[in-house]
Amino acid sequence: MSALLTPLRLELRAISKRYPGTLANDRVDLRIAAGEIHALLGENGAGKSTLMKIIYGVTRPDAGQMLWEGNPVQVQDPAAARDLGIGMVFQHFSLFETLTVAENIALALGRDAGSPKQLAPRIREVSQRYGMALEPERLVHSLSIGERQRVEIVRCLMQDIKLLILDEPTSVLTPQEVEQLFVTLRTLASEGCSILFISHKLQEVRQLCHHATVLRAGRVAGGCIPAERSDLQLAELMVGDTEGLDACYPKRAGGLPRLRLDDLCWRNQDPFGTSFEHLRLEVRSGEIVGIAGVAGNGQDELLALLSGETRLPASERERISLDNQPIANLYPDARRELGMAFVPAERLGHGAVPDMSLADNALLTAFQQGLVEHGLVRSSKVLALAEQIIQRFAVKTPGTQATARSLSGGNLQKFILGREMLQNPTLLVAAHPTWGVDVGAAATIHRALIALRDAGAAILVVSEDLDELLQISDRIGALCSGRLSPLKNTADTHSAEVGSWMAGQFDTAHAAS
């Protein structure tokens, strides 16, 4: 389609926004036509999220003008944005964890939409129609990351909207769910709804979007028709340097077993959670094992059991071992003393404390690395570690005293990964290591994981990005309903086979190593 032949839905003129030490948006122009699917591309920290928050009324610009259907407007808050017909799905969730799915959606839609009980049938219908099944009565705190993302998307799709803003909407969806979502988005666009689509998955941008605007360092660096560019060309527009973006890493055979799960049986007390029966897994030194799966199939429970957030009784302590030492009943700090490092799925609030500085966040898990002596924090060493993480992993931030909340999602992810890797662990467990991360940052993270593997560490990566797992893993398997498929050499399998495992099509009799 041609935006020139259709009326403009949204126009931004010279939008600028400055934060202390950062010019997030620098005279940004953006035009979106009615019925257009428009991609906004850029590295982490390029200013995409700030611009979206300005459109949605979360943030006020310092300068510039916004026009809605040809008329100047000032969007004071998200309620005003929704009144105009603007809906947004945030990358970081904005849900109340102690409320149900239906209660969260009812709050967003307002009093006129009906009570949570009245909305429940419609929530089921909409979520099933879009391939993102939800139970309206479930409490949000019991949902996995992928399921929470589904709530955000469904909540937005239930509104009568003219502009739908999607920030990394497919990052926790299966390929089948992505395909169904794209069908829905194309239908919405054909009916005149405009869509602003933010994604680091360039193949999806090329497949879905009519036009793209590229931001770099807060400024518009250019635009294009994505279908006319390759993934590598789009990446070059975003980051300027394509080195390592299409790397093919050699596969390695692991050495001695480091992490072992031996016939692990665990009953989840949460009626909506996932339990495990006879789970077997082995991760060896010098290898990366990838675990794929659709959100809600036991990934969160497995990660909690491995990290020590969930512990087994002493009688079951040998069900999980690290270097032949039973650890299933140990607390997280005791496991770290034995050489384990952990990157959780949720960055803010789990991987980092939002309002604490990067230096203090470095101290949180690395305090056993000589940062505390005789009960006193060695501030100079803490600052040196934080600075080392920032430099080694190219974290874009004003400095070590910046709060974790102030970083973009990708830069915070690089900081958390860097903090764990620089502790030289013998075992690294990483959940969704490049979720919502731009192509340049993903390449940096992948190279770091491969380097840690080559140094002899055992690495377990749990991810819903199948392409990522096939790229970096030496062996791969999948979780489905708490069952783990056999692990297979990545070089000897393909995405279709792993996809069938994700759907539960495997024989657990041979699952383990």
DALINDA-V64502 format. One record per backbone hydrogen bond with DSSP energy under -0.5 kcal/mol. NH is the residue of the N-H (numbers start at 1). CO is the residue of the C=O. E is the energy in kcal/mol with one decimal. If there is no record, write none. Layout:
[[NH CO E] [NH CO E]]
This chain:
[[3 1 -0.5] [5 2 -1.5] [6 3 -0.9] [9 32 -2.6] [10 32 -2.1] [11 67 -2.3] [12 30 -3.3] [13 65 -3.0] [14 12 -0.5] [15 28 -2.5] [16 63 -2.3] [17 25 -2.1] [19 22 -3.3] [22 19 -2.8] [24 17 -1.1] [24 22 -0.9] [25 17 -1.8] [26 218 -2.9] [27 25 -0.6] [28 15 -2.8] [30 12 -1.8] [32 10 -2.8] [34 7 -2.8] [35 192 -1.0] [36 33 -1.7] [38 36 -0.7] [38 195 -3.2] [39 211 -3.1] [40 197 -2.1] [41 39 -0.6] [41 213 -2.8] [43 215 -0.5] [46 43 -2.0] [51 47 -1.9] [52 48 -2.2] [53 49 -2.3] [54 50 -1.8] [55 51 -2.1] [56 52 -2.2] [57 53 -0.6] [57 54 -0.8] [58 53 -2.0] [59 53 -1.5] [62 16 -2.5] [63 16 -1.4] [65 13 -2.3] [66 73 -0.6] [67 11 -3.1] [68 71 -3.1] [69 9 -2.6] [69 67 -0.6] [71 68 -1.6] [73 66 -2.7] [76 74 -1.0] [81 77 -1.8] [82 78 -2.8] [83 79 -2.0] [84 80 -1.5] [85 81 -1.1] [86 81 -2.6] [87 85 -0.5] [87 163 -2.8] [89 165 -2.7] [90 88 -0.6] [93 91 -0.5] [97 95 -0.7] [99 96 -1.4] [101 138 -1.9] [102 136 -2.5] [104 100 -2.3] [105 101 -2.2] [106 102 -2.5] [107 103 -2.1] [108 104 -1.6] [109 105 -2.0] [110 106 -1.7] [113 110 -1.2] [114 111 -1.5] [119 115 -2.1] [120 116 -1.4] [121 117 -0.5] [123 119 -2.4] [124 120 -2.3] [125 121 -2.2] [126 122 -2.9] [127 123 -2.7] [128 124 -2.3] [129 125 -2.1] [130 126 -1.7] [131 128 -1.4] [132 127 -3.3] [136 134 -0.7] [138 135 -1.8] [140 99 -2.6] [141 97 -2.2] [142 139 -1.5] [143 140 -2.2] [148 144 -2.1] [149 145 -2.2] [150 146 -1.7] [151 147 -1.7] [152 148 -2.0] [153 149 -2.2] [154 150 -2.9] [155 151 -2.8] [156 152 -1.6] [157 153 -2.4] [158 154 -1.5] [159 156 -1.6] [161 159 -1.3] [162 85 -3.7] [163 85 -2.4] [164 194 -2.7] [165 87 -3.1] [165 163 -0.6] [166 164 -0.6] [166 196 -2.9] [167 89 -2.0] [167 165 -0.5] [168 166 -0.8] [168 198 -2.7] [171 168 -0.9] [173 170 -1.7] [178 174 -2.8] [179 175 -2.2] [180 176 -2.1] [181 177 -2.7] [182 178 -2.6] [183 179 -1.8] [184 180 -2.0] [185 181 -2.7] [186 182 -2.6] [187 183 -1.9] [188 184 -2.6] [189 185 -2.5] [190 186 -2.3] [191 187 -1.2] [192 189 -1.9] [193 188 -2.3] [194 162 -3.1] [195 36 -2.8] [196 164 -2.6] [197 38 -3.0] [197 195 -0.6] [198 166 -3.1] [198 196 -0.5] [199 40 -0.5] [199 197 -0.5] [202 200 -1.3] [204 201 -0.7] [205 201 -1.6] [206 202 -2.5] [207 203 -1.9] [208 204 -2.3] [209 205 -2.2] [210 37 -2.5] [211 37 -1.3] [212 224 -2.1] [213 39 -2.7] [214 222 -3.0] [215 41 -3.0] [215 213 -0.5] [216 219 -2.8] [218 46 -1.7] [219 216 -1.7] [221 214 -3.2] [221 219 -0.6] [222 214 -1.0] [224 212 -1.8] [226 224 -0.7] [228 225 -2.2] [229 226 -2.1] [234 230 -2.3] [235 231 -2.5] [236 232 -2.1] [237 233 -1.8] [238 234 -1.6] [239 235 -2.9] [240 235 -0.5] [240 236 -1.9] [245 242 -2.0] [247 244 -1.2] [249 247 -0.6] [249 471 -0.5] [254 252 -0.5] [255 285 -3.0] [258 283 -2.8] [259 283 -1.9] [260 321 -2.2] [261 281 -3.2] [262 260 -0.6] [262 319 -2.6] [263 261 -0.7] [264 279 -2.9] [266 276 -2.3] [268 266 -0.6] [271 269 -0.6] [273 270 -1.7] [276 266 -2.6] [277 482 -0.6] [279 264 -2.8] [281 261 -1.8] [282 512 -0.5] [283 259 -2.6] [285 256 -2.8] [286 457 -0.6] [287 284 -1.0] [287 457 -0.6] [289 287 -0.5] [289 459 -2.8] [290 288 -0.5] [290 475 -2.7] [291 461 -2.9] [292 290 -0.5] [292 477 -2.7] [297 294 -0.9] [302 298 -2.6] [303 299 -2.6] [304 300 -2.2] [305 301 -2.0] [306 302 -2.1] [307 303 -2.5] [308 304 -1.4] [309 304 -0.8] [310 304 -2.3] [312 328 -2.6] [316 313 -2.3] [317 314 -1.5] [319 316 -2.1] [320 317 -0.8] [321 260 -2.3] [322 325 -2.5] [323 258 -2.9] [325 322 -1.6] [326 324 -0.5] [327 317 -0.7] [327 320 -2.9] [328 317 -1.9] [328 320 -1.0] [330 327 -2.1] [335 331 -1.8] [336 332 -2.2] [337 333 -1.8] [338 334 -0.9] [339 336 -1.7] [340 335 -1.8] [341 427 -2.5] [343 429 -2.9] [344 342 -0.6] [347 345 -0.6] [349 352 -3.4] [350 347 -0.5] [351 346 -1.5] [351 347 -0.8] [352 347 -2.1] [354 352 -0.6] [356 353 -1.6] [358 400 -0.5] [358 402 -1.8] [359 400 -2.1] [361 357 -2.2] [362 358 -2.0] [363 359 -1.6] [364 360 -1.2] [365 361 -0.6] [366 362 -1.3] [367 363 -1.0] [369 366 -2.3] [371 367 -0.7] [372 367 -0.8] [373 376 -2.8] [376 373 -1.9] [378 371 -3.3] [379 377 -1.3] [381 378 -0.7] [382 378 -2.0] [383 379 -2.7] [384 380 -2.0] [385 381 -2.3] [386 382 -2.5] [387 383 -2.4] [388 384 -2.2] [389 385 -2.5] [390 386 -2.2] [391 387 -2.4] [392 388 -3.0] [393 389 -2.2] [394 391 -0.8] [395 390 -2.0] [396 394 -0.5] [397 395 -0.8] [402 399 -1.5] [404 353 -0.5] [404 356 -2.1] [405 354 -2.7] [406 403 -0.9] [407 404 -1.3] [412 408 -2.5] [413 409 -2.1] [414 410 -2.1] [415 411 -1.9] [416 412 -2.6] [417 413 -2.6] [418 414 -2.5] [419 415 -2.6] [420 416 -1.9] [421 417 -2.8] [422 418 -2.4] [423 420 -1.1] [424 421 -2.0] [426 339 -1.7] [427 339 -2.0] [428 458 -2.5] [429 341 -2.3] [430 428 -0.6] [430 460 -2.9] [431 343 -2.5] [432 430 -0.5] [432 462 -4.0] [435 432 -1.6] [437 434 -1.9] [442 438 -2.9] [443 439 -1.9] [444 440 -1.8] [445 441 -2.5] [446 442 -2.8] [447 443 -2.4] [448 444 -1.9] [449 445 -2.4] [450 446 -2.5] [451 447 -2.3] [452 448 -2.3] [453 449 -2.4] [454 450 -2.8] [455 451 -1.1] [456 453 -2.1] [457 452 -1.9] [458 426 -2.7] [459 287 -2.2] [460 428 -2.8] [461 289 -2.8] [461 459 -0.5] [462 430 -2.7] [462 460 -0.5] [463 291 -2.1] [463 461 -0.6] [466 464 -1.1] [469 465 -2.0] [470 466 -2.4] [471 467 -1.5] [472 468 -2.2] [473 469 -2.3] [474 288 -3.0] [475 288 -1.7] [476 488 -2.4] [477 290 -2.3] [479 292 -2.6] [480 483 -2.4] [482 297 -2.2] [483 480 -2.0] [485 478 -2.7] [488 476 -2.3] [490 474 -2.2] [492 489 -1.9] [493 490 -1.5] [498 494 -2.2] [499 495 -2.7] [500 496 -1.7] [501 497 -1.8] [502 498 -2.3] [503 499 -1.0] [504 501 -2.3] [505 500 -2.6] [506 504 -1.5] [508 506 -0.6] [510 507 -1.2] [511 508 -1.3]]
